[in-house]
Amino acid sequence: MFDINIIRKDFPILNREVNGKPLVYLDNAATSQKPQIVIDSIVDYYSTYNANIHRGVHTLSQEATDVFEIARKKVQKHFNIKESKEVILTSGTTHSINIVANGYAEILQKGDEVIVSAMEHHSNIVPWQMLCERTGAVLKVIPMNSEGELILSEYEKLLSEKTKLVFVNHVSNALGTINPIEIIIEKAHEVNAAVLVDGAQACSHIKVDVQKIDVDYYVTSAHKMCGPTGVGMLYGKKELLNELQPYQGGGEMIKEVTFEKTTYADLPHKFEAGTPNISGGIAFGVAIDYLNEIGFDEIANYENELIAYATQQLLEIEGLKIYGTSQYKTSVISFNIEGIHPYDIGTIVDKLGIAVRTGHHCAQPIMEFYKIPGTVRASFSFYNTKEEVDVLVNAVKKAKMMLQ
Ligand SMILES: *Cc1c(COP(=O)(O)O)cnc(C)c1O
């Protein structure tokens, strides 16, 4: 049973005040809050079995290794990944993308083509630009329409034998659009291109089955899924990961080292150089359990209701425009009020205890598309309430009155 009052008690931070008002946290697209059980798992690791993993024969090291590897299995199960060695635990989405981009530096040839979408986060644009500069590959962009949806007919025109890789986010962090990744993957496979899906914004709302969608690489960050910062996932199909050169050298990732030659460890360790974020990995597993206990269907139902209500209430404000109006969207409402800079709205609502994000949301090309400097972005989670939506709407009305 989804009981919002019980759920809110799991999150200690939701009790605090900001500027003398109860915190209304609507910046979930930047990072989510953490339930006590996740916080406790970190404290428990450091207070009772802190040791380095995969290295010692001593008991503490074995305990830590076991719990860390159980966390990897939880990630595997959650995303329905075939083998646990296909789960690379990284420091987060950005790190995961960079591992793949660097791996392709050895594979791509001059004239090969790489496709990204017009609504990517900078972390899914910049590494590919760097890759193209290094290899002479060409970057192509899937355009979007004014609703904030990718234009699939244009995507199909971009695909050819030259296409080697396609990168697209599952859910846009700036607009909330849920992209039709299954179609995008299917079309890419018709020309033998591999697809990397950036799931950073999707995974707290949608349960992903990587085998069902047949994606080649899927990446995400724990901190957007009620887990800690500094840990995330790179899923890749085994055959593909085996072809990629590792991006960092160091301990953990080797089989044998001599000064003449080093052989790399098998997956997943080949991509996990150095001591990983042990407590973070463990807490990531706990966060996944927590979300599954609430249930992704329940989360989606509740959040959809909340978004519909917030959209309707906000649109009653004269001059307010929402960017990202696809019927396939989740969790994010990006908006502006005519004649008012988004930053000014953000500053006033912060005084009223509300955390929203203002700016370009690491997606400047989207802002350029709409010819705006940025937006105010309210992003929702299953622990937000209708009452909080009302607080936001009243605060925006007040800001409008003060600024116009
Ligand atoms: C948050 C986010 C990222 C970056 O994630 P990090 O945890 O900062 O590496 C990338 N893509 C999208 C869509 C995001 O929402």
The ligand as an SDF file (V2000), in Angstrom:
LIG
                    3D

 15 15  0  0  0  0  0  0  0  0999 V2000
   21.9390   13.8640  -13.6890 C   0  0  0  0  0  0  0  0  0  0  0  0
   22.0970   13.4850  -15.0830 C   0  0  0  0  0  0  0  0  0  0  0  0
   23.3430   13.1630  -15.6270 C   0  0  0  0  0  0  0  0  0  0  0  0
   24.6240   13.2880  -14.8520 C   0  0  0  0  0  0  0  0  0  0  0  0
   24.6890   12.4230  -13.7980 O   0  0  0  0  0  0  0  0  0  0  0  0
   25.9290   12.4830  -12.7880 P   0  0  0  0  0  0  0  0  0  0  0  0
   25.4570   11.7160  -11.6060 O   0  0  0  0  0  0  0  0  0  0  0  0
   26.1670   13.9390  -12.4740 O   0  0  0  0  0  0  0  0  0  0  0  0
   27.0910   11.8700  -13.4650 O   0  0  0  0  0  0  0  0  0  0  0  0
   23.3890   12.7520  -16.9360 C   0  0  0  0  0  0  0  0  0  0  0  0
   22.2780   12.6440  -17.6870 N   0  0  0  0  0  0  0  0  0  0  0  0
   21.0640   12.9530  -17.1970 C   0  0  0  0  0  0  0  0  0  0  0  0
   19.8620   12.8020  -18.0710 C   0  0  0  0  0  0  0  0  0  0  0  0
   20.9220   13.3870  -15.8900 C   0  0  0  0  0  0  0  0  0  0  0  0
   19.7160   13.6900  -15.4120 O   0  0  0  0  0  0  0  0  0  0  0  0
  1  2  1  0
  2  3  1  0
  2 14  2  0
  3  4  1  0
  3 10  2  0
  4  5  1  0
  5  6  1  0
  6  7  2  0
  6  8  1  0
  6  9  1  0
 10 11  1  0
 11 12  2  0
 12 13  1  0
 12 14  1  0
 14 15  1  0
M  END
$$$$
